[in-house]
Each structure stands twice: as structure tokens, then as C-alpha cells.
């Protein structure tokens, strides 16, 4: 098991790992996804293990059901104890560049290859873009 500085949600029937540097908006995007129907798995620290060929995400018990609402405080919300991670979002820092039509990407974590995209958490269309990608509507998806 390892602990990643990331957030994880269950959204559109899939486990999604939100990664990026501090300040990129992992908690912010997780909150936006929760508002759109996702369930929180973990915020800020995600325990990952490989079981039966799947990457499982769990929350450290001390922070289960808690998420940081930046500038407001820590919120206690409905959550699920784990999710099998099927997709990865790499968040870019504010002001960072994203390719207009990027090729399909993958990232390997704990030996498991995951389809990945780059997004800005502060893009007003971030949730919609993620939803389209998860549903397979993006043509460069692996």
C-alpha cells in the first residue's frame, strides 16, 4: 500500500483519481464532482493497493468523509469506503497550459495502467469534460 497526495471520487460508475501539485484544485474539482453526483472516497491523502489486478483507493480512517473547502474549512460529507480506480485526472496548476487536441494518455500507478487526461480544476467546463471522457465520448480516449 502507498499513500498518494491526491483525491478520489466515484463518478459515473467509475473510480477517478484526481492528481496534481498542491494548489492545482484537487479538492475543488472533487467538490464540483460531488455537487454533480459523485461520492467522495478520499481527499488529500489516498491509500492505494492492488487487489485482483485492480487499483483500489481507500481513505485513511482519520480523514474519512472529510474534504477541504478551501477558504471555508473542513466539511463532513457522505462518502464511500473504497473505489476501484479506472481513470486518472492530472490537474494542471492555475495558468498552466493544456494541449488543445491531446493524444490519448495513460499513467501507471502501482503497476496498473490507467487512462489519463489533463484538466484545469478551474475550467468552468471541467465537470462536463470529465463526464464526456468517462462516457467514452472523447475520440482520443484509449
Phi and psi in degrees as GROMACS dihedral restraints (atoms count N, CA, C in turn):
[ dihedral_restraints ]
;  ai    aj    ak    al  type     phi  dphi    fc
    3     4     5     6     1  -132.9    20    10
    4     5     6     7     1   161.0    20    10
    6     7     8     9     1  -114.0    20    10
    7     8     9    10     1   125.0    20    10
    9    10    11    12     1  -103.5    20    10
   10    11    12    13     1   144.3    20    10
   12    13    14    15     1   -80.8    20    10
   13    14    15    16     1    89.7    20    10
   15    16    17    18     1  -159.1    20    10
   16    17    18    19     1   178.0    20    10
   18    19    20    21     1  -126.4    20    10
   19    20    21    22     1   157.0    20    10
   21    22    23    24     1  -139.6    20    10
   22    23    24    25     1   140.3    20    10
   24    25    26    27     1  -136.7    20    10
   25    26    27    28     1   161.2    20    10
   27    28    29    30     1  -106.1    20    10
   28    29    30    31     1   118.8    20    10
   30    31    32    33     1  -143.3    20    10
   31    32    33    34     1   133.0    20    10
   33    34    35    36     1    56.6    20    10
   34    35    36    37     1    33.0    20    10
   36    37    38    39     1    79.8    20    10
   37    38    39    40     1     7.7    20    10
   39    40    41    42     1  -128.6    20    10
   40    41    42    43     1   149.9    20    10
   42    43    44    45     1   -82.0    20    10
   43    44    45    46     1   129.7    20    10
   45    46    47    48     1  -124.2    20    10
   46    47    48    49     1   126.3    20    10
   48    49    50    51     1   -98.8    20    10
   49    50    51    52     1   125.4    20    10
   51    52    53    54     1  -103.4    20    10
   52    53    54    55     1   116.2    20    10
   54    55    56    57     1  -120.4    20    10
   55    56    57    58     1   166.3    20    10
   57    58    59    60     1   149.9    20    10
   58    59    60    61     1   167.8    20    10
   60    61    62    63     1   -68.8    20    10
   61    62    63    64     1   163.8    20    10
   63    64    65    66     1   -54.5    20    10
   64    65    66    67     1   135.5    20    10
   66    67    68    69     1    87.2    20    10
   67    68    69    70     1    -1.4    20    10
   69    70    71    72     1   -76.5    20    10
   70    71    72    73     1   -18.5    20    10
   72    73    74    75     1   107.6    20    10
   73    74    75    76     1    27.9    20    10
   75    76    77    78     1   -59.7    20    10
   76    77    78    79     1   -49.6    20    10
   78    79    80    81     1   -67.5    20    10
   79    80    81    82     1   -37.9    20    10
   81    82    83    84     1   -61.3    20    10
   82    83    84    85     1   -47.9    20    10
   84    85    86    87     1   -67.4    20    10
   85    86    87    88     1   -38.3    20    10
   87    88    89    90     1   -58.9    20    10
   88    89    90    91     1   -43.3    20    10
   90    91    92    93     1   -62.6    20    10
   91    92    93    94     1   -40.9    20    10
   93    94    95    96     1   -65.3    20    10
   94    95    96    97     1   -38.9    20    10
   96    97    98    99     1   -67.9    20    10
   97    98    99   100     1   -38.9    20    10
   99   100   101   102     1   -61.5    20    10
  100   101   102   103     1   -41.7    20    10
  102   103   104   105     1   -61.6    20    10
  103   104   105   106     1   -28.5    20    10
  105   106   107   108     1   -91.4    20    10
  106   107   108   109     1     7.6    20    10
  108   109   110   111     1   113.7    20    10
  109   110   111   112     1    -1.9    20    10
  111   112   113   114     1   -73.8    20    10
  112   113   114   115     1   161.7    20    10
  114   115   116   117     1  -113.1    20    10
  115   116   117   118     1   136.6    20    10
  117   118   119   120     1   -69.6    20    10
  118   119   120   121     1   136.6    20    10
  120   121   122   123     1  -103.7    20    10
  121   122   123   124     1   -53.0    20    10
  123   124   125   126     1  -157.3    20    10
  124   125   126   127     1   148.3    20    10
  126   127   128   129     1  -127.3    20    10
  127   128   129   130     1   130.2    20    10
  129   130   131   132     1    80.8    20    10
  130   131   132   133     1   -30.9    20    10
  132   133   134   135     1  -142.9    20    10
  133   134   135   136     1   120.4    20    10
  135   136   137   138     1  -121.6    20    10
  136   137   138   139     1   122.2    20    10
  138   139   140   141     1   -81.8    20    10
  139   140   141   142     1   126.4    20    10
  141   142   143   144     1  -120.9    20    10
  142   143   144   145     1   139.0    20    10
  144   145   146   147     1  -140.7    20    10
  145   146   147   148     1   158.2    20    10
  147   148   149   150     1  -104.3    20    10
  148   149   150   151     1   124.9    20    10
  150   151   152   153     1  -136.8    20    10
  151   152   153   154     1   126.3    20    10
  153   154   155   156     1    52.9    20    10
  154   155   156   157     1    39.5    20    10
  156   157   158   159     1    75.9    20    10
  157   158   159   160     1    10.6    20    10
  159   160   161   162     1  -118.9    20    10
  160   161   162   163     1   147.6    20    10
  162   163   164   165     1   -88.8    20    10
  163   164   165   166     1   114.1    20    10
  165   166   167   168     1  -101.3    20    10
  166   167   168   169     1   136.4    20    10
  168   169   170   171     1  -110.0    20    10
  169   170   171   172     1   134.5    20    10
  171   172   173   174     1  -135.6    20    10
  172   173   174   175     1   163.3    20    10
  174   175   176   177     1  -101.9    20    10
  175   176   177   178     1   136.1    20    10
  177   178   179   180     1   -57.1    20    10
  178   179   180   181     1   134.4    20    10
  180   181   182   183     1   -52.0    20    10
  181   182   183   184     1   -35.3    20    10
  183   184   185   186     1   -64.2    20    10
  184   185   186   187     1   -22.3    20    10
  186   187   188   189     1  -120.3    20    10
  187   188   189   190     1    14.1    20    10
  189   190   191   192     1   -59.2    20    10
  190   191   192   193     1   131.7    20    10
  192   193   194   195     1    74.6    20    10
  193   194   195   196     1    14.6    20    10
  195   196   197   198     1  -121.3    20    10
  196   197   198   199     1   142.0    20    10
  198   199   200   201     1  -142.0    20    10
  199   200   201   202     1   144.9    20    10
  201   202   203   204     1   -83.4    20    10
  202   203   204   205     1   125.0    20    10
  204   205   206   207     1  -100.8    20    10
  205   206   207   208     1    95.0    20    10
  207   208   209   210     1   -50.4    20    10
  208   209   210   211     1   129.2    20    10
  210   211   212   213     1    83.6    20    10
  211   212   213   214     1    -6.6    20    10
  213   214   215   216     1  -118.1    20    10
  214   215   216   217     1   -47.8    20    10
  216   217   218   219     1   146.0    20    10
  217   218   219   220     1  -163.1    20    10
  219   220   221   222     1   -98.1    20    10
  220   221   222   223     1   129.7    20    10
  222   223   224   225     1  -108.7    20    10
  223   224   225   226     1   138.5    20    10
  225   226   227   228     1   -94.6    20    10
  226   227   228   229     1   124.4    20    10
  228   229   230   231     1  -137.7    20    10
  229   230   231   232     1   168.1    20    10
  231   232   233   234     1   -62.7    20    10
  232   233   234   235     1   141.2    20    10
  234   235   236   237     1  -150.0    20    10
  235   236   237   238     1   172.9    20    10
  237   238   239   240     1  -121.6    20    10
  238   239   240   241     1   151.9    20    10
  240   241   242   243     1   -71.6    20    10
  241   242   243   244     1   -26.8    20    10
  243   244   245   246     1  -160.0    20    10
  244   245   246   247     1   165.5    20    10
  246   247   248   249     1  -152.9    20    10
  247   248   249   250     1   144.8    20    10
  249   250   251   252     1   -80.4    20    10
  250   251   252   253     1   118.4    20    10
  252   253   254   255     1   -76.6    20    10
  253   254   255   256     1   124.4    20    10
  255   256   257   258     1  -115.1    20    10
  256   257   258   259     1   -18.4    20    10
  258   259   260   261     1  -143.5    20    10
  259   260   261   262     1   156.1    20    10
  261   262   263   264     1  -131.4    20    10
  262   263   264   265     1   134.8    20    10
  264   265   266   267     1  -113.3    20    10
  265   266   267   268     1   123.2    20    10
  267   268   269   270     1   -97.2    20    10
  268   269   270   271     1   113.1    20    10
  270   271   272   273     1   -87.7    20    10
  271   272   273   274     1   135.0    20    10
  273   274   275   276     1   -93.2    20    10
  274   275   276   277     1   150.5    20    10
  276   277   278   279     1   -66.5    20    10
  277   278   279   280     1   155.4    20    10
  279   280   281   282     1   -51.4    20    10
  280   281   282   283     1   134.0    20    10
  282   283   284   285     1    86.2    20    10
  283   284   285   286     1    -6.3    20    10
  285   286   287   288     1   -72.8    20    10
  286   287   288   289     1   159.1    20    10
  288   289   290   291     1   -96.4    20    10
  289   290   291   292     1   143.7    20    10
  291   292   293   294     1  -122.0    20    10
  292   293   294   295     1   137.0    20    10
  294   295   296   297     1   -62.7    20    10
  295   296   297   298     1   142.9    20    10
  297   298   299   300     1   -67.2    20    10
  298   299   300   301     1   -48.1    20    10
  300   301   302   303     1  -128.3    20    10
  301   302   303   304     1    77.5    20    10
  303   304   305   306     1   -73.5    20    10
  304   305   306   307     1   152.6    20    10
  306   307   308   309     1   -72.4    20    10
  307   308   309   310     1   164.5    20    10
  309   310   311   312     1   -60.6    20    10
  310   311   312   313     1   141.8    20    10
  312   313   314   315     1  -128.9    20    10
  313   314   315   316     1   155.5    20    10
  315   316   317   318     1  -136.7    20    10
  316   317   318   319     1   156.7    20    10
  318   319   320   321     1  -133.1    20    10
  319   320   321   322     1   140.1    20    10
  321   322   323   324     1  -104.1    20    10
  322   323   324   325     1   125.5    20    10
  324   325   326   327     1  -128.5    20    10
  325   326   327   328     1   125.7    20    10
  327   328   329   330     1    52.7    20    10
  328   329   330   331     1    33.8    20    10
  330   331   332   333     1    82.7    20    10
  331   332   333   334     1     0.8    20    10
  333   334   335   336     1  -103.9    20    10
  334   335   336   337     1   125.4    20    10
  336   337   338   339     1   -85.8    20    10
  337   338   339   340     1   126.5    20    10
  339   340   341   342     1  -121.0    20    10
  340   341   342   343     1   134.6    20    10
  342   343   344   345     1   -60.1    20    10
  343   344   345   346     1   141.3    20    10
  345   346   347   348     1  -139.5    20    10
  346   347   348   349     1   149.5    20    10
  348   349   350   351     1  -134.5    20    10
  349   350   351   352     1   161.5    20    10
  351   352   353   354     1  -108.3    20    10
  352   353   354   355     1   135.0    20    10
  354   355   356   357     1  -140.3    20    10
  355   356   357   358     1   163.2    20    10
  357   358   359   360     1  -102.8    20    10
  358   359   360   361     1   125.2    20    10
  360   361   362   363     1   -62.9    20    10
  361   362   363   364     1   -21.6    20    10
  363   364   365   366     1   -94.5    20    10
  364   365   366   367     1     1.0    20    10
  366   367   368   369     1   -71.1    20    10
  367   368   369   370     1   124.9    20    10
  369   370   371   372     1   -57.2    20    10
  370   371   372   373     1   -24.3    20    10
  372   373   374   375     1   -97.9    20    10
  373   374   375   376     1    10.9    20    10
  375   376   377   378     1   -57.5    20    10
  376   377   378   379     1   -44.4    20    10
  378   379   380   381     1   -65.4    20    10
  379   380   381   382     1   -43.1    20    10
  381   382   383   384     1   -64.3    20    10
  382   383   384   385     1   -43.4    20    10
  384   385   386   387     1   -61.1    20    10
  385   386   387   388     1   -43.3    20    10
  387   388   389   390     1   -64.4    20    10
  388   389   390   391     1   -44.0    20    10
  390   391   392   393     1   -59.6    20    10
  391   392   393   394     1   -45.0    20    10
  393   394   395   396     1   -60.7    20    10
  394   395   396   397     1   -42.8    20    10
  396   397   398   399     1   -64.3    20    10
  397   398   399   400     1   -44.4    20    10
  399   400   401   402     1   -63.7    20    10
  400   401   402   403     1   -31.8    20    10
  402   403   404   405     1   -83.8    20    10
  403   404   405   406     1    -0.7    20    10
  405   406   407   408     1    81.3    20    10
  406   407   408   409     1    15.6    20    10
  408   409   410   411     1   -85.3    20    10
  409   410   411   412     1    -6.6    20    10
  411   412   413   414     1   -91.0    20    10
  412   413   414   415     1   126.6    20    10
  414   415   416   417     1   -72.2    20    10
  415   416   417   418     1   -17.0    20    10
  417   418   419   420     1   -96.5    20    10
  418   419   420   421     1     9.3    20    10
  420   421   422   423     1   -68.5    20    10
  421   422   423   424     1   137.4    20    10
